[in-house]
């Protein structure tokens, strides 16, 4: 259907062989391959503890749970994010308090608005590194320290991105990653929770698997015969097949992130002649992994008509994101003030295709079609 899809996986024979070898081994649930994957990511990120989980949403839920977020606790978070962020706050009986983004050029959460939203009930700040561009973690960390708040980094977009020499996800108290199919490190489903805090790490490790003191692999190897349950917990385990995919994908991560940066550079040159769009982050010199490529349509442009026109030319696009505070559920559940910048972006943002196997010719085609568009 698509000449140029929104994303495409960078898989080959090595991924097929890795999964095949796991199946042949007869051990499919969380085991030694998972441990290898966790070690590789821990070393890459430069953190003390890393636990693979079933998906990014599970990672965020574990983060909230490990921090003891509960009834009437307020967590300041962006609305311009995937709904897993606020949903997992609600899942722990906390209350999302939505903050605006910085500007029409920077879609990351605004430290200034975070500070305005702090109350006596505030327990944590949840940030999201939009498109892989780091939030202003220096300012956010200072606000958190001043007000004795935890910081959760939703780094679903940001594997490999850095802020002032530190990998995103390792700056706050807990970092959460997603390895969904379209992510820079793609496993179909999967996630990771990281921390440098031993107490939080112990909680996360227990809660990942029902609060049990031993895992299936330990019992299968004869290292334990029974277990105790010492905490509430969930079944957020991942399987060996996905971690085998993750190990292969990890080897491609740095090169693929470089390729994404090159593709974005080509987009920026080619799109400079189109006057009905603006490009956020275009002057941002952060070390980003360029997870997605968002553009902002001029106010006069009908977004649905624009996306439908590209669809007619076999170009797939998406929206990142519909603001969470405007969804029916949150309109009913949460009192909120207007978020003018978020709402403006929510009306006008379109995400163009970006993936490592794209070519400059693909981008040339997209831009050529965009130049043909009339509102």
N, C-alpha and C positions, 0 to 999 in steps of 0.2 A: 504493500500500500504506500509506503513512504520512500521517496527518493533519498531524503535525508531525515532520519528519525531524530527524536529529541535526544536520545542517548543510545549507545550501543556498548555491549560488553566487549572487553579486550581479552577474550579467551582463546585458547588453542589446545594443542595435543597435550601440553604439560598439565593443564587443569584436568583434562579427561583422565590421564594416567594417574594423577594424584588421587582422584576420587575412586578410580578402579582399584587401586592398591589398597585403599581403606576397606572397600567392600570385600576384597579377597582376604583381608586380614581377619575378618569375622568380628572385629570389635568396632561398633558403630557409635556408641554413645560417648560422652565426654571422657577423654583418656589422654594418652601420651601425645598425640598429634595436637590436641587442644593445649596441652602444657607447652609444647614447642612454640605454638602460635603466640601464646601469652608472653613467653620469654622474648621472642623476637620483637613484639610490639612494645614491651616494657623497656627493652634496651634502646629501641629506636626513639621512643618518646622521652626517655630519660627520667622515668618515674620509678618508685619503689615497688608498687603493686599494680597488677593488671589482671582483670578477670573477664574472660570471654563469656558472653551471654547470648540468649536466643535472638535478640534484636535491640535496636536503639531505644525503643520504648521501655523495654525491660531494664535497660541500663539506667534510664532516668528515674524509673520507679524505685529501683534499688538505691539510687542516690538519695532520693527524698526519704525513703524508709530508714536508711542508715543514719541520716541526720536527725531522725526522730521527729520529722515534720508531722503534725497532727491537727486535731480540731482547733479551728480559729487561728492557726498559724498562717501568717501572710508571707507569700513568696513573690517578690517583684520579678516580672518576666516580660519579655517582648510579646506583643500581639502579632507582629510580622514574623511568624515562625510556623513550622508544622505543628499541628494541634496536639501532637504527643507531649509537647512541653507542658502546657497548661493542664492537659488531661491527666498526666501523671501526678501533678500537684493535687488535683481533685481526688485522685484515687487514694491519696493518703489523708484525706479529709482536710487538707490545707486549702487556702484560698489564693488563687492567682490574682495579683494586682498588676494590671497591664501598664507598662511604661512605653512612651513613644520612642521612635528611632531618632538618630542624630540629625539627619537632613535628607534632602532629595538626592544628595551625592553619596551619603553613607547610610546604609540600611541597618546598621547595627544599633543595639539598644543605647539610648542616650544616658550617660552618667548624670547629667544635670536633672533629667526627669526621674531617674532612679532616686536621687536624693530628695526630690519633692514628694515621692510616694512613700517614704519611710514613716512607719507609725510604731506605736508601742508593741504591736503584734507582729511586726516584721521579724522573720527568722532567717531568711536567706534571700539571695539574689541569684536568679537563673539567667544566664546570658546565652546568646546563640551567635556563633561566628558566621554571619550570613555570607553565603557563597564562598566560604573559606577565608574571608577577610576578617582578621582578628578585631574583636571589640577593643575599646580602650581599657585594657586590663589594669594599667597603672592607676587610672582614676577610679575604676570600679573597686579595685583591691583596697585603695585608700578609704573609700566610702565604707566598705565592709569592715575594715579594721576599726575605723572611728566608731561605728555603730554596733560592733560585735556581732556581725552577721556572717553566715556561711556563704560561700560562692560555689554554685554548680555551673560548670561549663558544658553547655550543649554543643559538642564539637562534631555533630553529625556531618557537617559540611567540611570539616577542617582537618582531616588527617594529613599531617605534614606541614600545615601552616604554622607560622611562628610569630610571636610577639616579643620584641626585645631579646631575641636569642633563646627564648623558651618555647617549646612546642605547645600549641593550643591544646587544652585539656589537662595540662599539668600545672597551671598557674593558680587555679582556685583550690577549694577543698576536695572536690570530686570532679572528674571529667568523664563525659559520656560520648561514645562514638557509635555510629551506625555503619553497617556494611551491607546495606540494601543494594539491590542490583545496580542502581544508577550511581552509586557512590564511587569515589576515586579508588577505593579498595573494595571490590565487589565480591560478595559471597552469596548473593541471592537474598538471604536473611542473615542477620548476625549483628552483634554489638560488642562493646567493650566498656568496662568501668575501670577507671584508674584513680589512684590516690597516692599520696606520700605519707598518709596518716595510718599508723599501725592499727589503732582502735577501729577506725572506719573500715579498713581493709578486712579485719576479722569479721565485722558485721556483714559486709558485702559477701564475703566468701560463704558464710553460713546461710544467709538468706537466699542466695542463688539456688540452693538445693534444699528447700524445705526446713532449713534450720538444723540439718543433720550433721553430726560430728564426723562421720566418715562418708566417703563417696563409693560408688559402685566399683570403680577401678581398684581402690584400696582393698575392698572385700574380695574381689576376683583374684587379686594377687596374694591373698592370704595374709595381708598386713593387718586385717581386722575381721572379726566375725560378726560384729553387731554394731549398733550405733545408738546414740542418744539424740533427742531433739531438744536443743537448748535455746531456741529462739523461734519466733514466727518466721515463715519463709515461703518461698514460691518455687515453682518449677521453671526456672529461667536458664536451665542448662542448654548448651549448644551441642551439636554433634560433630563427630570426627570428619565427616565428609566436607562440611562447610569450612572447618578449620584447615583441612588439606587444601581447599580452594584458596583460603586466606593466605597460606604460606607461599603459594605460587604467585598470587596477586601482589603480595608484599614485595617480592623481588622486582616487580614492574613499577612499583609505586613512584619512586623518585623520577624515573625516566618519563612515566606517563604524566606526572605533574609538570615536568619541564615542557612536555609536548602541549599540554593545556595552555601554559603561559604563552608559548609561541603562537598558538591558534588565537588566543585572545588578542595578542599584539596585531595579528593580521586583521581580525575583526575591527579593531580600533582604527587602523589605517583606512580600511575600505568603507566603514560606516561614517567617516568624518564628513562625507559629502551629502548625507541625508539629513535634512533639517527638521524632520518631524519626530526625531528621537533624541534623547539624551542618554548618556551612558554613566551610571553610577560607578563610583570607585575608579574612574578613569585616571585620576591624578593621585591615587592612593599608592604609596610606595611600600606598603606592608609586604612581608613575605607570605603571600597567599598561595593556596593550592588550586585556585580557580575551579572550584567545583561546578558552578553553573555560570552562565553568562546572561545576566539580566539587562534589559533596556527599559527606558521609561518613555512612553509615547507622549507626544504633545497632547494637550487637553482637547484639541479639536478632533483628535483621531478616535474613531469608534473601535475599541479594542476587539470586540467580537468579530466585527467585519474584517479587521486586519488579520486576525488569526485564521479566520475562515478563508481569506484570500491566500494566505500561505499554505493552508491545508489543500486548497485546490491545485496548488503547484507541487504537492507532495512533500511539503516541509512541515514537520511536526513541531509545535511549540507548547509551552506550558505557562503557568502563573505561579509565582513564588512571592507572596502567598495571599490568599484571601485572609484578611485580618481576623484573628481568632475571636476577638471581643465582639465581632459583628455576627458570629454564628448564632443560630437560634438558641442553642443550649446555653451559651454564655450570656446572651441577652436576658435570658430568664433567670439565670443563677447568680450573676455577678453585677453589682452596681459599679459603674465606671464613668470616668470623665472622658470627654472626646480626646482622641489621639490624632490631631490634624495631619501630621506628616505621614503617619502610618496609613491613615485612611486615604490620603492622596495617592500614595504609592499603590495601595490596594486596588485603586481604580485604573491605574495606568501602566502597571508593570507587565512586561511580557518577557519570558525566558526563551532565548534562542538556543538551538542545538549546540552542544559542546561535549566532545568525548575524544579520547586519545587516537582513535582510528580515523577521525575526520581528516580531510585534506584541505589545503588552501583553496583548491578548486571547488570544494563543497561550499566554503564560505563565499567565494566569488559568486557562485550560483545563488545563494541566499540573498546576498546584497543586490545582485542584479534583479532578482524578483522583487525585493523591497522597493527598489527604485521605480518599478512599474506600478506600485500601489497608488491608487487615488481614493480618497475618503468618500 
